[in-house]
């Protein structure tokens, strides 16, 4: 899970005001599968119902191909003036394949989902925005399969389910005026749809149905990451979010994580190119050194000396620019070997909130899911949705 641009988001939230969610209807979670698709293919073992903004409804048989036109949509070869269509399998689940390339010239493998609910496809900035409207419990099941190994202890699956449910309800409160609530990637939560949902996952969903982690009876920002490798991080150092349940706790439970320790190499030429691509005026890099650290031992800021001067960036920005798959966390040391950097680090992810590998070990040690989430989110309660106030708090920056 990676959260971005929270500081600006909270400022805008405070200026606009946010209405409470009135009830939570079926298919009320809006998940963006892509906002830049060039081609969408829909398939099902049953007919596919298509509904257009005019109210017109048609029934199609698999496969249904949808592409953006300059104005309107191309649906299975037919050019339509409509800019939006909603699809649903007549029975069962809908398989959705999304590609950033056209059907005639596919350059990258398409991403595929097997989905419940309905799928909205709309013309969006010259491409296609693809949104799955799905029941919250079905969404949570798809996140559990995407975020962790479902062979883990049942209490770990339950803890992940409650965290995922809480997170999406929090984001839904915040994004009511947006075209979707969450995206399907690590930018929010990894959502894999229904293809891998098994009985263990379904059991975890049933046994925690409607359970939400709360602070002052409101859903919390239930951030989590893979491996803390030490204390979890205070959210104020990552997103300028100051809440008591995200101040950080000790995490001695995750040393079995395969990413507890890691090492990566990256050339200075590659870094220079990545920085320049994002409009940083960086010359030839001479040195990269940690500048300040957070109390948990993570890098807060990094100093880069280069031929045009000095650049100071946050540890989180350095991760983003260098690549999240290369620099797994902000707990690292840098060794220089000529024009190559060797980065030796610990942990994976931003380190805020629940540690997933710590959650696994706590479950294996006999802790229940409520004890696990209360440990990683101090001063919180686990409440049924009927007792939760669905109005967002204003987080203190």
C-alpha positions as CSV (number, residue, x, y, z in Angstrom):
1,X,0.0,0.0,0.0
2,X,1.3,3.4,-1.0
3,X,-0.5,6.6,-0.2
4,X,0.4,9.8,-2.1
5,X,-0.4,13.5,-1.9
6,X,-2.1,13.3,1.5
7,X,-1.0,16.7,2.7
8,X,-2.6,18.6,-0.2
9,X,-5.6,16.3,0.0
10,X,-6.4,17.1,3.6
11,X,-6.0,20.8,3.0
12,X,-8.5,20.7,0.1
13,X,-10.8,18.5,2.2
14,X,-10.9,21.1,5.0
15,X,-11.7,23.9,2.5
16,X,-14.5,22.0,0.7
17,X,-16.1,20.2,3.6
18,X,-17.2,16.7,3.2
19,X,-20.7,15.3,3.5
20,X,-21.4,12.2,5.5
21,X,-22.1,8.9,3.7
22,X,-25.8,8.3,4.1
23,X,-26.1,4.5,4.3
24,X,-23.9,2.1,2.5
25,X,-25.8,0.5,-0.4
26,X,-24.8,-2.7,-2.3
27,X,-22.2,-2.1,-4.9
28,X,-21.2,1.1,-3.2
29,X,-17.4,0.8,-3.5
30,X,-16.0,2.4,-6.7
31,X,-12.6,0.8,-7.7
32,X,-10.6,2.3,-10.5
33,X,-9.1,-0.5,-12.5
34,X,-7.5,2.0,-15.0
35,X,-7.8,5.6,-15.9
36,X,-5.7,5.3,-19.1
37,X,-7.0,2.3,-20.9
38,X,-7.0,2.1,-24.7
39,X,-8.9,-1.1,-25.0
40,X,-11.3,-3.0,-22.7
41,X,-12.5,-6.6,-23.4
42,X,-15.5,-8.0,-21.4
43,X,-16.2,-11.7,-21.4
44,X,-18.6,-13.9,-19.5
45,X,-20.1,-17.4,-19.7
46,X,-23.5,-15.7,-19.8
47,X,-24.8,-12.7,-21.9
48,X,-23.5,-9.3,-21.0
49,X,-26.0,-6.5,-20.3
50,X,-24.9,-3.0,-21.4
51,X,-26.7,0.2,-20.3
52,X,-26.1,3.6,-21.8
53,X,-26.8,7.1,-20.4
54,X,-29.9,7.5,-22.6
55,X,-31.4,4.5,-20.7
56,X,-31.0,2.3,-23.7
57,X,-30.1,-1.3,-22.8
58,X,-28.6,-4.0,-25.1
59,X,-27.5,-7.6,-24.6
60,X,-24.2,-8.6,-26.0
61,X,-22.4,-12.0,-26.2
62,X,-18.7,-12.4,-25.4
63,X,-16.4,-10.9,-26.2
64,X,-17.3,-7.2,-26.0
65,X,-14.6,-4.9,-27.1
66,X,-14.6,-1.2,-26.1
67,X,-12.3,1.5,-27.3
68,X,-12.3,5.4,-27.0
69,X,-13.1,7.5,-30.0
70,X,-12.3,11.2,-30.4
71,X,-15.9,11.7,-29.3
72,X,-17.8,8.7,-28.0
73,X,-17.0,5.0,-27.8
74,X,-16.5,2.1,-30.1
75,X,-18.3,-0.9,-28.8
76,X,-17.7,-4.2,-30.6
77,X,-17.1,-2.4,-33.9
78,X,-20.0,0.1,-33.6
79,X,-19.3,3.8,-33.3
80,X,-21.5,5.4,-30.6
81,X,-21.9,9.0,-29.5
82,X,-22.3,7.9,-25.9
83,X,-19.3,8.5,-23.6
84,X,-20.2,6.0,-20.9
85,X,-21.5,2.5,-20.7
86,X,-22.2,0.2,-17.7
87,X,-21.7,-3.5,-18.1
88,X,-22.9,-6.4,-16.0
89,X,-22.9,-10.2,-16.5
90,X,-26.5,-11.4,-16.9
91,X,-25.6,-14.1,-14.3
92,X,-22.3,-14.8,-12.5
93,X,-19.1,-12.8,-12.7
94,X,-17.7,-10.6,-15.4
95,X,-14.2,-11.0,-16.7
96,X,-12.5,-7.7,-17.6
97,X,-9.3,-7.3,-19.5
98,X,-7.7,-3.8,-19.6
99,X,-4.9,-2.8,-21.9
100,X,-3.1,0.5,-22.4
101,X,-2.6,-0.5,-26.1
102,X,-5.2,-0.8,-28.9
103,X,-6.7,-4.1,-29.7
104,X,-4.9,-4.2,-33.1
105,X,-1.5,-3.5,-31.6
106,X,-1.1,-4.9,-28.1
107,X,2.4,-4.1,-26.9
108,X,1.9,-4.8,-23.2
109,X,0.1,-7.7,-21.5
110,X,-3.4,-6.8,-20.5
111,X,-4.4,-6.8,-16.8
112,X,-7.3,-9.1,-16.1
113,X,-9.9,-9.3,-13.3
114,X,-12.8,-11.6,-12.5
115,X,-15.4,-9.3,-11.0
116,X,-18.7,-9.1,-9.2
117,X,-20.9,-6.1,-9.4
118,X,-21.0,-3.9,-12.5
119,X,-18.3,-2.2,-14.5
120,X,-18.5,1.4,-15.7
121,X,-16.4,2.4,-18.7
122,X,-16.3,6.1,-19.6
123,X,-14.4,8.4,-22.0
124,X,-11.7,10.1,-19.8
125,X,-9.0,12.4,-21.1
126,X,-8.8,10.7,-24.5
127,X,-8.6,7.2,-22.9
128,X,-11.0,5.0,-20.9
129,X,-11.7,5.1,-17.1
130,X,-12.7,1.6,-15.9
131,X,-14.5,1.5,-12.6
132,X,-15.8,-1.6,-10.8
133,X,-18.9,-0.8,-8.6
134,X,-18.9,-3.6,-6.0
135,X,-20.2,-4.5,-2.6
136,X,-17.8,-3.6,0.2
137,X,-17.5,-7.2,1.4
138,X,-16.7,-8.5,-2.1
139,X,-14.2,-5.7,-2.5
140,X,-12.5,-6.7,0.8
141,X,-12.3,-10.3,-0.3
142,X,-10.5,-9.2,-3.5
143,X,-8.0,-7.1,-1.4
144,X,-7.2,-9.9,1.0
145,X,-6.2,-12.1,-1.9
146,X,-4.2,-9.3,-3.4
147,X,-2.4,-8.1,-0.3
148,X,-1.3,-11.3,1.6
149,X,-0.8,-15.0,1.2
150,X,-4.2,-16.6,1.9
151,X,-2.5,-19.7,3.5
152,X,-1.7,-17.5,6.5
153,X,-3.4,-18.1,9.9
154,X,-7.1,-17.3,9.8
155,X,-6.7,-14.5,12.4
156,X,-4.2,-12.8,10.1
157,X,-6.7,-13.0,7.2
158,X,-9.3,-11.5,9.5
159,X,-7.0,-8.7,10.6
160,X,-6.2,-7.9,7.0
161,X,-9.9,-7.9,6.1
162,X,-10.8,-5.5,8.9
163,X,-7.9,-3.2,7.9
164,X,-8.9,-3.3,4.2
165,X,-12.6,-2.6,5.0
166,X,-11.7,0.3,7.3
167,X,-9.3,1.8,4.7
168,X,-11.8,1.7,1.9
169,X,-14.6,3.2,4.0
170,X,-12.2,6.0,5.1
171,X,-11.3,6.7,1.4
172,X,-15.0,6.6,0.4
173,X,-15.7,9.3,2.9
174,X,-12.9,11.4,1.5
175,X,-13.6,10.9,-2.3
176,X,-17.3,11.4,-2.6
177,X,-16.8,14.1,-5.2
178,X,-14.3,12.0,-7.2
179,X,-15.1,9.5,-10.0
180,X,-13.8,6.6,-7.8
181,X,-13.0,5.8,-4.2
182,X,-9.8,3.8,-4.6
183,X,-7.5,2.5,-7.2
184,X,-6.8,-1.2,-7.6
185,X,-3.0,-1.0,-7.0
186,X,-0.6,-0.4,-4.1
187,X,-1.3,3.3,-4.4
188,X,-4.3,2.3,-2.3
189,X,-4.8,-1.5,-1.8
190,X,-4.1,-4.3,-4.2
191,X,-7.5,-5.5,-5.5
192,X,-7.4,-8.8,-7.4
193,X,-11.2,-9.3,-7.9
194,X,-12.7,-12.7,-7.2
195,X,-10.5,-15.2,-9.1
196,X,-8.5,-16.2,-6.1
197,X,-11.1,-15.9,-3.4
198,X,-11.3,-19.3,-1.6
199,X,-13.1,-20.6,1.4
200,X,-10.5,-19.4,3.9
201,X,-10.9,-15.8,2.6
202,X,-14.7,-16.1,2.5
203,X,-14.7,-17.4,6.1
204,X,-12.5,-14.4,7.2
205,X,-15.0,-12.0,5.5
206,X,-18.0,-13.7,7.1
207,X,-16.5,-13.7,10.6
208,X,-15.6,-10.0,10.4
209,X,-18.5,-8.7,8.3
210,X,-19.1,-5.1,8.9
211,X,-16.3,-4.8,11.5
212,X,-14.4,-1.4,11.3
213,X,-11.4,0.0,13.2
214,X,-12.4,3.3,14.7
215,X,-11.1,6.2,16.6
216,X,-13.8,8.3,18.2
217,X,-16.3,6.1,16.5
218,X,-15.1,7.0,13.0
219,X,-13.2,4.8,10.5
220,X,-9.4,5.4,10.9
221,X,-6.9,5.9,8.1
222,X,-5.9,2.2,8.3
223,X,-2.5,2.4,6.7
224,X,-0.4,-0.7,6.5
225,X,2.7,-2.0,4.8
226,X,4.6,-5.3,4.3
227,X,7.5,-5.2,6.8
228,X,8.4,-2.7,9.5
229,X,11.8,-4.3,10.4
230,X,11.8,-2.3,13.6
231,X,9.4,0.3,15.0
232,X,6.5,1.3,12.8
233,X,6.7,4.9,11.5
234,X,5.0,8.0,12.8
235,X,2.7,9.1,10.0
236,X,3.6,12.7,10.7
237,X,7.0,12.0,9.1
238,X,5.4,10.5,6.0
239,X,2.2,12.5,5.3
240,X,2.1,15.2,7.9
241,X,-0.8,13.3,9.5
242,X,-0.9,13.7,13.3
243,X,-3.2,11.1,14.9
244,X,-2.6,9.1,18.1
245,X,-3.2,5.7,16.4
246,X,-0.5,6.3,13.8
247,X,2.4,7.4,16.0
248,X,4.3,4.2,15.7
249,X,4.8,1.1,17.9
250,X,7.5,-1.5,18.4
251,X,7.3,-4.4,16.0
252,X,9.4,-7.4,17.0
253,X,7.3,-9.9,15.1
254,X,8.3,-9.6,11.4
255,X,11.8,-11.0,11.2
256,X,10.6,-14.0,9.1
257,X,9.7,-11.6,6.2
258,X,11.7,-12.3,3.0
259,X,12.1,-8.5,2.8
260,X,13.3,-8.0,6.4
261,X,16.8,-7.3,4.9
262,X,17.5,-6.5,1.3
263,X,20.2,-5.1,-1.0
264,X,19.9,-3.2,-4.3
265,X,22.3,-1.6,-6.8
266,X,21.5,1.4,-9.0
267,X,23.8,3.5,-11.2
268,X,24.2,7.2,-10.8
269,X,23.4,7.6,-14.5
270,X,20.1,5.8,-14.0
271,X,19.3,8.1,-11.0
272,X,20.2,11.2,-12.9
273,X,17.9,10.2,-15.8
274,X,15.0,9.5,-13.4
275,X,15.4,12.8,-11.6
276,X,15.6,14.8,-14.9
277,X,12.5,13.0,-16.2
278,X,10.6,14.5,-13.3
279,X,12.0,18.0,-14.0
280,X,14.7,18.1,-11.2
281,X,17.6,20.1,-12.4
282,X,20.3,17.6,-11.5
283,X,23.8,17.6,-13.0
284,X,26.4,14.8,-12.7
285,X,25.8,13.3,-9.2
286,X,28.9,13.3,-6.9
287,X,27.5,12.0,-3.6
288,X,24.2,10.9,-2.1
289,X,24.0,10.8,1.7
290,X,21.3,10.7,4.4
291,X,20.7,14.2,5.7
292,X,18.2,13.6,8.6
293,X,16.5,10.6,10.1
294,X,13.2,10.0,11.9
295,X,13.1,8.7,15.5
296,X,12.3,5.2,14.1
297,X,15.6,5.2,12.1
298,X,14.2,5.8,8.7
299,X,15.6,8.4,6.4
300,X,13.7,11.7,6.5
301,X,15.8,13.7,4.0
302,X,18.6,12.9,1.6
303,X,21.3,15.3,0.3
304,X,22.5,15.0,-3.3
305,X,25.6,16.9,-4.3
306,X,25.9,17.3,-8.1
307,X,27.7,19.4,-10.6
308,X,25.0,22.1,-10.6
309,X,24.7,22.4,-6.8
310,X,22.8,20.6,-4.0
311,X,19.4,18.9,-3.9
312,X,17.6,17.8,-0.8
313,X,14.7,15.4,-1.2
314,X,12.6,13.4,1.3
315,X,13.3,9.8,1.8
316,X,9.9,9.0,0.5
317,X,10.5,11.0,-2.7
318,X,13.8,9.3,-3.2
319,X,12.1,5.9,-3.1
320,X,9.4,7.1,-5.5
321,X,12.0,8.5,-8.0
322,X,14.5,5.6,-7.8
323,X,11.6,3.1,-7.9
324,X,9.6,1.4,-5.2
325,X,10.7,-2.0,-6.4
326,X,14.3,-1.0,-6.1
327,X,14.3,0.9,-2.8
328,X,11.9,-1.1,-0.7
329,X,11.8,1.2,2.3
330,X,13.4,4.3,3.7
331,X,15.5,2.3,6.2
332,X,18.7,2.0,4.2
333,X,22.4,2.8,4.0
334,X,24.2,3.9,0.9
335,X,27.7,2.7,-0.3
336,X,29.3,4.2,-3.3
337,X,31.3,2.0,-5.7
338,X,32.4,4.4,-8.4
339,X,29.4,5.4,-10.5
340,X,27.2,2.8,-8.8
341,X,25.4,2.9,-5.5
342,X,24.8,-0.2,-3.4
343,X,21.8,0.3,-1.1
344,X,21.5,-2.0,1.9
345,X,18.1,-1.8,3.7
346,X,15.5,-3.2,6.0
347,X,11.8,-3.6,5.7
348,X,9.4,-2.9,2.9
349,X,6.8,-0.1,2.4
350,X,6.2,3.2,4.2
351,X,6.2,1.5,7.6
352,X,3.1,3.3,8.9
353,X,0.3,1.4,10.8
354,X,-0.1,-2.3,10.6
355,X,2.9,-4.5,9.6
356,X,1.6,-7.4,7.6
357,X,4.4,-9.8,8.4
358,X,4.1,-8.8,12.0
359,X,0.4,-9.5,11.8
360,X,1.2,-13.0,10.5
361,X,3.6,-13.8,13.4
362,X,1.2,-12.4,16.0
363,X,-1.6,-14.6,14.6
364,X,0.8,-17.6,14.6
365,X,1.5,-16.9,18.3
366,X,-2.2,-17.0,19.2
367,X,-3.3,-13.4,19.1
368,X,-6.8,-12.7,17.8
369,X,-7.5,-10.3,15.0
370,X,-8.9,-7.6,17.2
371,X,-5.8,-7.7,19.5
372,X,-3.6,-7.5,16.4
373,X,-5.2,-4.4,15.0
374,X,-5.4,-2.7,18.4
375,X,-1.7,-3.3,18.9
376,X,-0.8,-1.7,15.6
377,X,-3.4,1.1,15.9
378,X,-3.3,2.2,19.5
379,X,-6.3,3.9,21.1
380,X,-8.7,2.4,18.6
381,X,-11.8,0.2,18.9
382,X,-13.2,-2.5,16.5
383,X,-16.9,-1.7,16.1
384,X,-19.8,-3.0,13.9
385,X,-20.6,-0.7,11.0
386,X,-24.0,0.1,12.7
387,X,-22.1,1.9,15.5
388,X,-19.7,3.8,13.2
389,X,-20.1,7.5,12.3
390,X,-19.4,7.7,8.6
391,X,-18.2,11.3,8.6
392,X,-14.5,12.0,8.1
393,X,-12.3,13.5,10.7
394,X,-10.0,16.4,9.8
395,X,-6.6,15.1,10.5
396,X,-4.2,17.5,12.2
397,X,-1.3,18.4,10.0
